[in-house]
Amino acid sequence: MTDATHRPARNKIVVWDLPTRVFHWLLVSCFVLAWLTSEDNRFLHVHVFAGYLMLGLLVFRLAWGFAGPRYARFGDFVHGWDNVRDYLRSLLQGRPQPFVGHNPAGGWAIIGMLLMGFVVTLSGIVVLGMEEGHGPLRGWMSPASAGVFRELHETGAGLFLALVGLHLLGVVVGALAHRENLVLAMITGRKWVEDIDTGVRHHSLLGAALLGLASMAAADYFAGYWLHGEEQAYQPFEGRPLPQSDTWNTECGDCHLAYHPTLLPARSWNKLLEQQHDHFGEDLDLDPDTLAELRAFANRYAAESGIDEPAYKINRSIPRDQTPLRITDTPYWRHKHEDIDAAVWRNPKVAGKSDCAACHLDAEQGTFEDSDMRLP
Amino acid sequence: MTDILRMLALCLLLGPMLAQAAALDDLLQQYAAEAQRPFSAEAGKRMWTQTHPSPKGGPDRSCSLCHGEDLSRVGKHARTGKKIDPLAPSVNPERLTDAKHMRKWLKRNCKWVLGRECTAQEKGDFLSYIRSQ
């Protein structure tokens, strides 16, 4: 330890190069954005963008941890247990050992967060592919096997959040113990050090390129909001087209939205068609040929087919001994609509609970993408 | 040679149009065989807005409840709120071109509005009224 009489010259040097700082604050943005959009399905596309950007940033940071300047390198801040123990002990004694870059405890928080970042983003891509039918893994496995990856995604996010908490605690404690503004240092890159160290280069060009690349990715991803026509609101996600039947679309669609067969199980469609002479009070009066065609189409692509997320989840939610005749009677539908304010249902633009298209932009196609919803 | 081609093109264009007009004429002829009087667009218009009590206690029913009084405008299904394309052939040329479609909806909608199937006379009057719009 130094004393007042032998204090070496205090230097202000660059510790955090620009790419590391850009990485840090972009990662913070992605993390916050992903948490804010994790509950409300309407923002799934924003959530997914935050995830993709985060994964890109993590890959960069992994490489920068080997190729970057001194304080960005894993070799600088990954310490053995002995060093961590010694550091924590010195901290408890109120005389923390000085480190120019990350201290040994903070270094492990960084490693933990990077690891959790990979777990969360990669499992997210798997869930996106299985449940939503989007991303590089779309159609790779059925929604039925998504459960374990969803668990991993959510648990990983929880652990990531806990590590962020530890990291922030470390910043507060470190700032108090070492008497330095660590947040400012992550913005300017500079720290006062009592060390004969010349610091690192800013690597400004690479930092600017990183920021530019992220901005371009965002502009490309969200360009649809500016580019789409006026006639219909922008649909960020377009579902894989479902099988269609002209007969189905005409016979059902003349009076109401031609609800796609994926939205009810086959036993429900069969019962509805059997009761065609009293279809919610109306006589459909279908001729035998038309009836047979409708029956075949409904049975082929009913909810049991599990060809998309609504099909799989609606079917899963209905007890085997029940045959709901309305989509709005299925447990999954009810669960997904229970938080909708009563005022929305009273809105004159909403003809009733059967009027899917009032909020779902892709109701006609039957894909019911999470991001394609707008409350009127 | 060009004359033959021109004639051929004319036939190709007119053929489907004539076939469509024929669908309505055929249907009217079939109904006429069972009707007592010549069909009247005026009678069809009168029946169009006539109301009939709903058996289920909803609003009184009429053709105009869903299709509106102005057939050139878009209608609205009384129960589901789904929009219904205009019935007037003057703005919607697809109307009155498909016999199966006409029979189906005359049957279903008469049953819904009147609580019974329409007579041949009534159907002919309705079709004549719609055709005139």
Boltz contact constraints between the chains, C-beta under 6 A:
constraints:
  - contact:
      token1: [A, 255]
      token2: [B, 77]
      max_distance: 6.0
  - contact:
      token1: [A, 255]
      token2: [B, 80]
      max_distance: 6.0
  - contact:
      token1: [A, 256]
      token2: [B, 80]
      max_distance: 6.0
  - contact:
      token1: [A, 256]
      token2: [B, 82]
      max_distance: 6.0
  - contact:
      token1: [A, 283]
      token2: [B, 111]
      max_distance: 6.0
  - contact:
      token1: [A, 285]
      token2: [B, 108]
      max_distance: 6.0
  - contact:
      token1: [A, 351]
      token2: [B, 81]
      max_distance: 6.0
  - contact:
      token1: [A, 355]
      token2: [B, 81]
      max_distance: 6.0
